[in-house]
């Protein structure tokens, strides 16, 4: 990636951070959860569509795509013009992005909405920014791991945009839609706050940006007299 392109990518990542921080500052996480939950819990938690199709199905779809990326390394799929090294990098970087959110989750003391006392659990609401402060629940809920099942594939935009710009745009649009769909399902189920989904998506985008391919810029040839 040329230096100017890398700066643009970093600029996009920084710009994307603004609405994420703004949502955090709004304090609307609980208000949204109250739309879907009550003292009896969350009606959508075990619903077949959100639980089976979007939760379990979304996770299964992610592994199918990873398997296809692995197969793409061995044999290019759908006329992929990337070199084997570029295809392998795409796969490996995607796996790295997949690992980032779980690492953050393991260090988080924040519990999921369905663990709150007002939704039938035993935890109290504590901001996910109060690191190390327990809320009385099991914790390990921030950010959304399930949204990562879609957002981790932001790497495809960076891998494809040079050789396959149209495919890259379609890939990015599909990943964004799936991130919203899978993340939204988790919010409805009480598994995550909106902020958890937004931060997971931003972390995936940020890591994908930092690990994006960077073509080597050849120095200009200067003829000697």
BAFIDO-314861 format. One record per residue (C-alpha): x, y, z; residue number from 1; residue in one letter. Coordinates in Angstrom, 3 decimals. Layout:
REM residues N
c1:X; c2:Y; c3:Z; mimi:NUM; markol:a
...
This chain:
REM residues 225
c1:0.000; c2:0.000; c3:0.000; mimi:1; markol:x
c1:1.415; c2:3.362; c3:-1.025; mimi:2; markol:x
c1:2.061; c2:5.788; c3:1.865; mimi:3; markol:x
c1:-0.806; c2:8.081; c3:0.789; mimi:4; markol:x
c1:-3.228; c2:5.133; c3:0.647; mimi:5; markol:x
c1:-2.139; c2:3.972; c3:4.081; mimi:6; markol:x
c1:-2.730; c2:7.464; c3:5.491; mimi:7; markol:x
c1:-6.184; c2:7.476; c3:3.916; mimi:8; markol:x
c1:-6.971; c2:4.099; c3:5.453; mimi:9; markol:x
c1:-5.852; c2:5.305; c3:8.871; mimi:10; markol:x
c1:-7.975; c2:8.416; c3:8.393; mimi:11; markol:x
c1:-11.025; c2:6.263; c3:7.679; mimi:12; markol:x
c1:-10.341; c2:4.185; c3:10.801; mimi:13; markol:x
c1:-10.061; c2:7.325; c3:12.936; mimi:14; markol:x
c1:-13.224; c2:8.779; c3:11.389; mimi:15; markol:x
c1:-15.090; c2:5.533; c3:12.074; mimi:16; markol:x
c1:-14.084; c2:5.819; c3:15.710; mimi:17; markol:x
c1:-16.114; c2:9.034; c3:16.113; mimi:18; markol:x
c1:-19.631; c2:7.487; c3:15.962; mimi:19; markol:x
c1:-18.476; c2:4.585; c3:18.141; mimi:20; markol:x
c1:-17.267; c2:6.956; c3:20.875; mimi:21; markol:x
c1:-20.359; c2:9.134; c3:20.400; mimi:22; markol:x
c1:-22.637; c2:6.142; c3:21.001; mimi:23; markol:x
c1:-20.664; c2:5.252; c3:24.130; mimi:24; markol:x
c1:-21.018; c2:8.812; c3:25.395; mimi:25; markol:x
c1:-24.773; c2:8.822; c3:24.691; mimi:26; markol:x
c1:-25.485; c2:6.260; c3:27.421; mimi:27; markol:x
c1:-28.178; c2:4.631; c3:25.269; mimi:28; markol:x
c1:-27.022; c2:1.033; c3:25.704; mimi:29; markol:x
c1:-29.463; c2:0.249; c3:28.509; mimi:30; markol:x
c1:-32.302; c2:2.129; c3:26.834; mimi:31; markol:x
c1:-31.988; c2:-0.094; c3:23.755; mimi:32; markol:x
c1:-31.864; c2:-3.278; c3:25.837; mimi:33; markol:x
c1:-35.069; c2:-2.245; c3:27.595; mimi:34; markol:x
c1:-36.795; c2:-2.330; c3:24.222; mimi:35; markol:x
c1:-36.176; c2:-6.083; c3:24.041; mimi:36; markol:x
c1:-35.904; c2:-7.197; c3:27.661; mimi:37; markol:x
c1:-37.899; c2:-7.126; c3:30.897; mimi:38; markol:x
c1:-37.749; c2:-8.671; c3:34.354; mimi:39; markol:x
c1:-38.663; c2:-11.952; c3:32.655; mimi:40; markol:x
c1:-35.592; c2:-11.802; c3:30.436; mimi:41; markol:x
c1:-35.320; c2:-11.446; c3:26.661; mimi:42; markol:x
c1:-38.032; c2:-12.934; c3:24.477; mimi:43; markol:x
c1:-35.636; c2:-13.229; c3:21.541; mimi:44; markol:x
c1:-32.933; c2:-15.039; c3:23.524; mimi:45; markol:x
c1:-34.046; c2:-18.547; c3:22.554; mimi:46; markol:x
c1:-36.108; c2:-17.731; c3:19.484; mimi:47; markol:x
c1:-35.273; c2:-20.084; c3:16.625; mimi:48; markol:x
c1:-34.446; c2:-17.257; c3:14.220; mimi:49; markol:x
c1:-32.077; c2:-15.271; c3:16.433; mimi:50; markol:x
c1:-30.636; c2:-18.227; c3:18.328; mimi:51; markol:x
c1:-30.457; c2:-20.956; c3:15.697; mimi:52; markol:x
c1:-30.312; c2:-19.141; c3:12.360; mimi:53; markol:x
c1:-28.435; c2:-15.945; c3:13.200; mimi:54; markol:x
c1:-26.350; c2:-17.066; c3:16.170; mimi:55; markol:x
c1:-25.384; c2:-20.647; c3:15.438; mimi:56; markol:x
c1:-25.846; c2:-20.244; c3:11.686; mimi:57; markol:x
c1:-23.730; c2:-17.091; c3:11.619; mimi:58; markol:x
c1:-20.908; c2:-18.841; c3:13.406; mimi:59; markol:x
c1:-21.105; c2:-21.814; c3:11.045; mimi:60; markol:x
c1:-21.088; c2:-19.483; c3:8.031; mimi:61; markol:x
c1:-17.921; c2:-17.828; c3:9.321; mimi:62; markol:x
c1:-16.090; c2:-21.143; c3:9.434; mimi:63; markol:x
c1:-17.344; c2:-22.017; c3:5.948; mimi:64; markol:x
c1:-15.853; c2:-18.759; c3:4.646; mimi:65; markol:x
c1:-12.571; c2:-19.458; c3:6.468; mimi:66; markol:x
c1:-12.497; c2:-22.906; c3:4.836; mimi:67; markol:x
c1:-13.076; c2:-21.305; c3:1.425; mimi:68; markol:x
c1:-10.238; c2:-18.845; c3:2.051; mimi:69; markol:x
c1:-7.997; c2:-21.806; c3:2.921; mimi:70; markol:x
c1:-9.067; c2:-23.597; c3:-0.263; mimi:71; markol:x
c1:-8.421; c2:-20.388; c3:-2.183; mimi:72; markol:x
c1:-4.798; c2:-20.568; c3:-1.054; mimi:73; markol:x
c1:-4.421; c2:-24.000; c3:-2.645; mimi:74; markol:x
c1:-6.410; c2:-23.228; c3:-5.785; mimi:75; markol:x
c1:-7.706; c2:-19.767; c3:-6.776; mimi:76; markol:x
c1:-11.500; c2:-19.592; c3:-6.621; mimi:77; markol:x
c1:-13.720; c2:-17.624; c3:-9.028; mimi:78; markol:x
c1:-10.802; c2:-16.362; c3:-11.074; mimi:79; markol:x
c1:-8.963; c2:-14.790; c3:-8.155; mimi:80; markol:x
c1:-5.933; c2:-12.985; c3:-9.594; mimi:81; markol:x
c1:-4.054; c2:-12.704; c3:-6.305; mimi:82; markol:x
c1:-0.768; c2:-14.545; c3:-5.968; mimi:83; markol:x
c1:-0.583; c2:-17.530; c3:-3.651; mimi:84; markol:x
c1:1.355; c2:-15.422; c3:-1.161; mimi:85; markol:x
c1:-1.357; c2:-12.750; c3:-1.233; mimi:86; markol:x
c1:-4.084; c2:-15.358; c3:-0.784; mimi:87; markol:x
c1:-2.213; c2:-16.925; c3:2.128; mimi:88; markol:x
c1:-1.766; c2:-13.506; c3:3.724; mimi:89; markol:x
c1:-5.502; c2:-12.871; c3:3.391; mimi:90; markol:x
c1:-6.258; c2:-16.094; c3:5.249; mimi:91; markol:x
c1:-3.688; c2:-15.544; c3:7.996; mimi:92; markol:x
c1:-4.638; c2:-11.914; c3:8.592; mimi:93; markol:x
c1:-8.301; c2:-12.930; c3:8.863; mimi:94; markol:x
c1:-7.391; c2:-15.472; c3:11.541; mimi:95; markol:x
c1:-5.420; c2:-12.785; c3:13.397; mimi:96; markol:x
c1:-8.437; c2:-10.454; c3:13.317; mimi:97; markol:x
c1:-10.612; c2:-13.289; c3:14.620; mimi:98; markol:x
c1:-8.298; c2:-13.650; c3:17.629; mimi:99; markol:x
c1:-8.259; c2:-9.989; c3:18.712; mimi:100; markol:x
c1:-11.795; c2:-9.619; c3:20.116; mimi:101; markol:x
c1:-11.686; c2:-12.830; c3:22.228; mimi:102; markol:x
c1:-8.428; c2:-11.614; c3:23.787; mimi:103; markol:x
c1:-10.092; c2:-8.359; c3:24.812; mimi:104; markol:x
c1:-13.184; c2:-10.221; c3:26.058; mimi:105; markol:x
c1:-11.107; c2:-12.433; c3:28.332; mimi:106; markol:x
c1:-9.841; c2:-9.320; c3:30.124; mimi:107; markol:x
c1:-13.262; c2:-7.677; c3:30.450; mimi:108; markol:x
c1:-15.226; c2:-7.626; c3:33.717; mimi:109; markol:x
c1:-18.405; c2:-6.498; c3:31.898; mimi:110; markol:x
c1:-21.312; c2:-8.946; c3:31.921; mimi:111; markol:x
c1:-23.901; c2:-9.372; c3:29.175; mimi:112; markol:x
c1:-27.257; c2:-7.560; c3:29.405; mimi:113; markol:x
c1:-29.132; c2:-10.785; c3:30.163; mimi:114; markol:x
c1:-27.052; c2:-11.051; c3:33.366; mimi:115; markol:x
c1:-28.393; c2:-7.758; c3:34.756; mimi:116; markol:x
c1:-30.753; c2:-7.886; c3:37.738; mimi:117; markol:x
c1:-33.412; c2:-5.879; c3:35.913; mimi:118; markol:x
c1:-33.530; c2:-8.588; c3:33.231; mimi:119; markol:x
c1:-33.692; c2:-11.509; c3:35.644; mimi:120; markol:x
c1:-29.986; c2:-11.923; c3:36.398; mimi:121; markol:x
c1:-27.866; c2:-10.863; c3:39.360; mimi:122; markol:x
c1:-25.463; c2:-8.271; c3:37.946; mimi:123; markol:x
c1:-25.585; c2:-4.496; c3:38.113; mimi:124; markol:x
c1:-24.772; c2:-2.256; c3:35.173; mimi:125; markol:x
c1:-21.122; c2:-1.169; c3:35.068; mimi:126; markol:x
c1:-19.533; c2:0.636; c3:32.120; mimi:127; markol:x
c1:-17.181; c2:-1.519; c3:30.088; mimi:128; markol:x
c1:-14.567; c2:1.211; c3:30.501; mimi:129; markol:x
c1:-14.292; c2:0.542; c3:34.237; mimi:130; markol:x
c1:-11.675; c2:-2.157; c3:33.743; mimi:131; markol:x
c1:-11.266; c2:-4.492; c3:36.684; mimi:132; markol:x
c1:-14.535; c2:-3.378; c3:38.316; mimi:133; markol:x
c1:-16.834; c2:-6.371; c3:38.711; mimi:134; markol:x
c1:-20.588; c2:-6.043; c3:38.252; mimi:135; markol:x
c1:-21.600; c2:-9.172; c3:40.163; mimi:136; markol:x
c1:-21.996; c2:-11.223; c3:36.996; mimi:137; markol:x
c1:-19.744; c2:-13.560; c3:35.010; mimi:138; markol:x
c1:-18.131; c2:-10.774; c3:32.951; mimi:139; markol:x
c1:-16.216; c2:-11.464; c3:29.729; mimi:140; markol:x
c1:-18.851; c2:-9.947; c3:27.468; mimi:141; markol:x
c1:-17.165; c2:-6.874; c3:25.946; mimi:142; markol:x
c1:-16.841; c2:-6.540; c3:22.977; mimi:143; markol:x
c1:-19.144; c2:-8.738; c3:20.880; mimi:144; markol:x
c1:-17.475; c2:-11.935; c3:19.792; mimi:145; markol:x
c1:-20.363; c2:-12.924; c3:17.556; mimi:146; markol:x
c1:-20.232; c2:-9.697; c3:15.534; mimi:147; markol:x
c1:-16.647; c2:-10.705; c3:14.799; mimi:148; markol:x
c1:-18.007; c2:-13.702; c3:12.889; mimi:149; markol:x
c1:-18.796; c2:-11.171; c3:10.166; mimi:150; markol:x
c1:-16.533; c2:-8.190; c3:10.893; mimi:151; markol:x
c1:-13.340; c2:-10.272; c3:10.810; mimi:152; markol:x
c1:-13.845; c2:-10.552; c3:7.057; mimi:153; markol:x
c1:-13.214; c2:-6.831; c3:6.531; mimi:154; markol:x
c1:-9.825; c2:-8.173; c3:5.475; mimi:155; markol:x
c1:-11.356; c2:-9.136; c3:2.130; mimi:156; markol:x
c1:-11.785; c2:-5.475; c3:1.185; mimi:157; markol:x
c1:-8.085; c2:-4.816; c3:1.636; mimi:158; markol:x
c1:-7.046; c2:-8.058; c3:-0.051; mimi:159; markol:x
c1:-9.223; c2:-7.603; c3:-3.145; mimi:160; markol:x
c1:-9.379; c2:-3.871; c3:-3.795; mimi:161; markol:x
c1:-6.261; c2:-3.634; c3:-5.986; mimi:162; markol:x
c1:-6.877; c2:-6.599; c3:-8.311; mimi:163; markol:x
c1:-10.673; c2:-6.904; c3:-7.997; mimi:164; markol:x
c1:-12.124; c2:-3.494; c3:-7.040; mimi:165; markol:x
c1:-15.746; c2:-4.363; c3:-7.868; mimi:166; markol:x
c1:-15.570; c2:-7.631; c3:-5.957; mimi:167; markol:x
c1:-13.944; c2:-5.765; c3:-3.063; mimi:168; markol:x
c1:-16.861; c2:-3.324; c3:-2.876; mimi:169; markol:x
c1:-19.419; c2:-6.132; c3:-2.961; mimi:170; markol:x
c1:-17.464; c2:-8.038; c3:-0.325; mimi:171; markol:x
c1:-17.330; c2:-4.989; c3:1.939; mimi:172; markol:x
c1:-21.058; c2:-4.338; c3:1.544; mimi:173; markol:x
c1:-21.867; c2:-7.971; c3:2.391; mimi:174; markol:x
c1:-19.618; c2:-7.930; c3:5.462; mimi:175; markol:x
c1:-21.176; c2:-4.690; c3:6.712; mimi:176; markol:x
c1:-24.700; c2:-6.053; c3:6.287; mimi:177; markol:x
c1:-23.839; c2:-9.311; c3:8.044; mimi:178; markol:x
c1:-22.154; c2:-7.437; c3:10.893; mimi:179; markol:x
c1:-25.304; c2:-5.380; c3:11.424; mimi:180; markol:x
c1:-27.525; c2:-8.473; c3:11.150; mimi:181; markol:x
c1:-25.529; c2:-10.732; c3:13.476; mimi:182; markol:x
c1:-24.732; c2:-7.939; c3:15.911; mimi:183; markol:x
c1:-28.343; c2:-6.792; c3:15.949; mimi:184; markol:x
c1:-29.515; c2:-10.324; c3:16.705; mimi:185; markol:x
c1:-27.235; c2:-10.450; c3:19.742; mimi:186; markol:x
c1:-28.608; c2:-7.145; c3:20.990; mimi:187; markol:x
c1:-32.161; c2:-8.483; c3:20.631; mimi:188; markol:x
c1:-31.205; c2:-11.661; c3:22.488; mimi:189; markol:x
c1:-29.702; c2:-9.666; c3:25.364; mimi:190; markol:x
c1:-26.267; c2:-11.113; c3:24.663; mimi:191; markol:x
c1:-24.619; c2:-7.745; c3:23.937; mimi:192; markol:x
c1:-25.111; c2:-4.001; c3:24.072; mimi:193; markol:x
c1:-24.986; c2:-1.958; c3:20.870; mimi:194; markol:x
c1:-21.639; c2:-0.560; c3:22.012; mimi:195; markol:x
c1:-20.225; c2:-4.096; c3:22.189; mimi:196; markol:x
c1:-21.094; c2:-4.629; c3:18.537; mimi:197; markol:x
c1:-19.720; c2:-1.246; c3:17.444; mimi:198; markol:x
c1:-16.421; c2:-1.738; c3:19.245; mimi:199; markol:x
c1:-16.017; c2:-5.257; c3:17.878; mimi:200; markol:x
c1:-16.563; c2:-3.995; c3:14.333; mimi:201; markol:x
c1:-14.155; c2:-1.100; c3:14.844; mimi:202; markol:x
c1:-11.461; c2:-3.336; c3:16.323; mimi:203; markol:x
c1:-11.763; c2:-5.710; c3:13.369; mimi:204; markol:x
c1:-11.557; c2:-2.819; c3:10.910; mimi:205; markol:x
c1:-8.590; c2:-1.317; c3:12.746; mimi:206; markol:x
c1:-6.598; c2:-4.550; c3:12.795; mimi:207; markol:x
c1:-7.479; c2:-5.211; c3:9.145; mimi:208; markol:x
c1:-6.228; c2:-1.711; c3:8.301; mimi:209; markol:x
c1:-2.938; c2:-2.148; c3:10.141; mimi:210; markol:x
c1:-2.271; c2:-5.552; c3:8.571; mimi:211; markol:x
c1:-3.402; c2:-4.650; c3:5.037; mimi:212; markol:x
c1:-1.042; c2:-5.492; c3:2.125; mimi:213; markol:x
c1:1.484; c2:-2.778; c3:1.391; mimi:214; markol:x
c1:3.041; c2:-3.038; c3:-2.096; mimi:215; markol:x
c1:6.669; c2:-2.063; c3:-2.138; mimi:216; markol:x
c1:7.185; c2:1.270; c3:-3.878; mimi:217; markol:x
c1:10.150; c2:0.966; c3:-6.198; mimi:218; markol:x
c1:12.548; c2:3.937; c3:-6.168; mimi:219; markol:x
c1:12.627; c2:5.984; c3:-9.331; mimi:220; markol:x
c1:15.465; c2:5.072; c3:-11.687; mimi:221; markol:x
c1:18.023; c2:7.804; c3:-12.077; mimi:222; markol:x
c1:20.263; c2:7.508; c3:-15.083; mimi:223; markol:x
c1:23.959; c2:8.138; c3:-14.430; mimi:224; markol:x
c1:25.783; c2:10.405; c3:-16.801; mimi:225; markol:x
